[in-house]
């Protein structure tokens, strides 16, 4: 009885998770010229995909560049922070890791408002406005994604074999060679997991970005959010469907190539 109940709960959970995507994807294929979500569709057509405006493509490119840059910088910074906290001779290493997680306790809306006010003060004092480029968004996104990259990497650092690094140094390897050929391969799954988390959070962010975007650096999630509120177009359903498909392909691809579950203990990894 218990295995059947567990299976039933698992199936219901999967249906609950995929149902929004099914509704949006199905509505994007509707043939009716109506400015609302209609599911099930009255007919099947790809017309909504042909109607995607070029500004969505530009916003997608902005979000992609921002997400990749944020993931790269956050992973490099998170690696140094995790190694320093876990292997450095620090008295309060756990307290430091807890400090790194503090941004998770701040609502993203508050973070966006604080960064907006900070940039206003920066402009008043120096004349430099980070919001004129992607730098303003990048700094704010780093603040919200660093806890994820640091946590992913710091969870794996204690499980690496220090004896291998000591053996390499004993055989004459430099510290950089030891890191690149011994430490880095052992931490690669955690680095990929941290970069993946950072990219997804940055790419899909609305609460922080909505305070900091400008017409020249509009991100795709903010653009969709604004259009859904003020000027809904059926092509938004097509854009949302494409982004969801790309995200799923990215998740499956990274899992197959790198195995995000490698950050878990051996007895909890997928076979």
C-alpha positions in Angstrom: 0.0 0.0 0.0 2.8 2.4 0.9 4.7 2.1 -2.4 1.4 2.7 -4.3 0.7 5.8 -2.2 4.3 7.1 -2.8 3.9 6.5 -6.5 0.6 8.3 -6.6 2.0 11.3 -4.7 5.0 11.4 -7.1 2.7 11.4 -10.2 0.5 14.1 -8.7 3.5 16.2 -7.9 4.9 15.9 -11.5 1.5 16.8 -12.9 1.3 19.8 -10.6 4.8 21.0 -11.7 4.2 20.6 -15.5 0.6 21.7 -15.7 1.5 25.5 -16.0 3.9 24.8 -18.9 1.3 22.5 -20.6 -1.3 25.3 -20.4 1.0 28.0 -21.7 2.4 25.9 -24.5 -1.1 24.7 -25.5 -2.5 28.2 -25.5 0.5 29.5 -27.6 -0.8 27.1 -30.4 -4.3 28.5 -30.4 -5.6 29.8 -33.7 -8.1 32.2 -32.3 -7.2 35.9 -32.5 -8.1 36.7 -28.9 -6.0 38.6 -26.4 -6.3 36.1 -23.6 -5.1 32.7 -22.6 -7.4 30.1 -24.1 -6.8 26.4 -23.1 -7.5 23.9 -24.6 -6.7 25.6 -27.9 -9.5 25.7 -30.5 -7.0 24.9 -33.2 -3.3 24.4 -33.7 -1.1 27.0 -35.4 2.4 28.4 -35.2 1.2 31.9 -36.0 2.0 33.2 -32.6 5.6 32.2 -33.0 5.9 34.1 -36.2 4.5 37.2 -34.5 7.2 37.4 -31.9 8.5 41.0 -31.9 12.2 41.8 -32.4 12.3 43.6 -29.0 11.8 40.2 -27.3 14.8 38.9 -29.2 16.9 41.9 -28.1 15.7 41.4 -24.5 16.5 37.7 -24.6 20.1 38.6 -25.8 20.4 41.0 -22.9 19.2 38.5 -20.4 21.5 35.8 -21.9 24.6 38.0 -21.7 23.7 39.2 -18.2 23.1 35.6 -17.0 26.3 34.2 -18.4 28.4 37.1 -17.1 26.8 36.9 -13.6 27.3 33.1 -13.5 31.0 33.4 -14.5 31.8 36.2 -12.0 29.7 34.6 -9.2 31.4 31.2 -9.7 34.9 32.6 -9.6 34.1 34.8 -6.6 32.2 31.9 -4.9 35.2 29.6 -5.4 37.6 31.9 -3.7 35.2 32.6 -0.9 34.4 29.0 -0.3 38.1 27.9 -0.3 39.0 30.8 2.0 36.3 29.9 4.4 36.7 26.2 4.4 40.5 25.9 4.1 41.7 29.2 5.5 42.9 29.5 9.1 39.7 31.3 10.3 38.4 31.1 13.8 34.7 31.6 12.8 34.5 29.9 9.4 30.9 28.8 9.9 29.9 32.3 11.0 31.5 33.6 7.8 29.5 31.1 5.7 26.3 32.2 7.5 27.2 35.8 6.6 27.5 34.9 3.0 23.9 33.5 3.1 22.5 36.7 4.5 21.2 38.1 1.1 18.8 35.1 1.0 17.0 36.6 4.0 16.3 39.9 2.3 13.3 40.0 -0.1 14.4 40.6 -3.7 12.1 43.5 -4.0 13.9 45.2 -1.1 17.2 44.4 -2.7 16.1 46.1 -5.9 14.9 49.2 -4.2 18.1 49.5 -2.1 20.3 49.2 -5.2 18.2 51.8 -7.0 18.6 54.3 -4.1 22.3 53.4 -3.9 22.8 54.2 -7.6 21.0 57.5 -7.2 23.4 58.5 -4.4 26.3 57.3 -6.5 25.2 59.5 -9.4 24.8 62.5 -7.1 28.3 62.0 -5.6 30.3 61.0 -8.6 28.2 61.5 -11.7 28.7 57.9 -12.6 25.5 56.0 -13.3 25.8 52.1 -13.4 22.3 51.8 -14.8 23.4 53.2 -18.1 24.9 49.8 -18.8 24.6 46.2 -17.7 27.0 47.0 -14.8 24.1 48.1 -12.5 22.2 44.9 -13.1 25.3 42.8 -12.8 26.2 44.1 -9.4 22.7 43.6 -8.0 22.5 40.1 -9.5 25.8 39.1 -8.0 24.4 40.1 -4.6 21.5 37.7 -4.9 23.3 34.7 -6.6 26.5 34.6 -4.6 24.9 32.7 -1.7 23.9 29.9 -4.0 27.4 29.6 -5.6 29.2 29.7 -2.3 26.9 27.2 -0.7 27.2 24.8 -3.7 31.0 24.9 -3.7 31.5 25.0 0.1 29.4 21.8 0.4 31.9 19.9 -1.8 35.2 21.4 -0.6 35.3 19.3 2.7 34.9 16.1 0.6 37.9 16.7 -1.6 41.0 14.6 -0.9 43.8 16.9 0.5 46.2 14.0 0.2 46.2 14.3 -3.6 47.1 17.9 -3.4 49.9 17.2 -0.9 51.3 14.4 -3.1 51.3 16.7 -6.1 53.2 19.4 -4.2 55.6 16.9 -2.9 56.4 15.8 -6.4 57.3 19.3 -7.3 54.1 20.7 -8.7 53.5 24.5 -8.2 50.4 25.7 -6.3 48.8 26.8 -9.6 49.5 23.4 -11.3 48.1 21.6 -8.2 45.0 23.7 -8.2 44.4 23.4 -12.0 45.1 19.6 -12.3 44.0 18.3 -8.9 41.7 20.7 -7.0 39.7 22.1 -10.0 38.7 18.7 -11.4 37.5 17.6 -7.9 35.4 20.8 -7.6 34.2 20.9 -11.2 30.7 19.5 -10.5 30.2 22.0 -7.7 31.4 24.8 -9.9 29.0 23.8 -12.7 26.1 23.5 -10.2 26.9 26.9 -8.7 27.2 28.5 -12.2 23.9 26.9 -13.3 22.0 28.2 -10.2 23.5 31.7 -10.7 22.5 31.7 -14.4 19.0 30.6 -13.8 18.3 33.0 -11.0 19.9 35.9 -12.9 18.2 35.1 -16.2 14.7 34.8 -14.7 14.9 37.6 -12.2 12.1 40.2 -12.0 11.9 41.7 -8.5 15.4 43.1 -8.6 15.7 43.9 -12.3 12.4 45.8 -12.5 14.0 48.6 -10.5 17.2 48.8 -12.5 16.3 48.2 -16.2 16.3 51.0 -18.7 15.0 50.9 -22.3 18.5 50.1 -23.5 19.1 47.2 -21.2 15.6 45.7 -20.8 15.7 42.0 -19.7 13.3 39.4 -21.1 11.4 38.5 -17.8 10.8 42.2 -17.0 9.6 42.9 -20.6 7.2 40.0 -20.4 6.0 41.1 -17.0 5.3 44.6 -18.2 3.5 43.5 -21.3 1.4 41.0 -19.4 0.2 43.9 -17.1 -0.3 46.7 -19.7 -0.4 45.4 -23.2 -0.9 41.6 -23.4 -0.1 40.1 -26.8 -0.7 36.4 -27.7 2.9 36.2 -28.8 4.0 36.4 -25.2 2.7 32.9 -24.8 5.0 31.8 -27.6 8.0 33.6 -26.0 7.3 32.0 -22.7 7.1 28.5 -24.2 10.4 28.9 -26.1 12.1 30.1 -22.9 10.7 27.1 -21.0 11.9 24.7 -23.7 15.4 26.2 -23.8 15.6 26.0 -20.0 14.6 22.3 -19.9 17.0 21.4 -22.7 19.7 23.3 -20.7 18.9 21.4 -17.5 18.9 18.0 -19.2 22.1 18.8 -21.2 24.1 19.9 -18.1 22.8 16.9 -16.2 23.9 14.5 -19.0 27.3 16.2 -19.6 28.3 17.1 -16.0 25.9 15.6 -13.6 24.6 18.2 -11.2 23.9 15.5 -8.7 27.7 15.1 -8.2 27.5 17.8 -5.6 25.5 15.3 -3.4 27.1 12.6 -1.3 27.9 9.4 -3.2 24.9 7.4 -1.7 22.5 10.1 -2.9 23.6 10.4 -6.5 21.5 9.3 -9.5 22.6 6.1 -11.1 
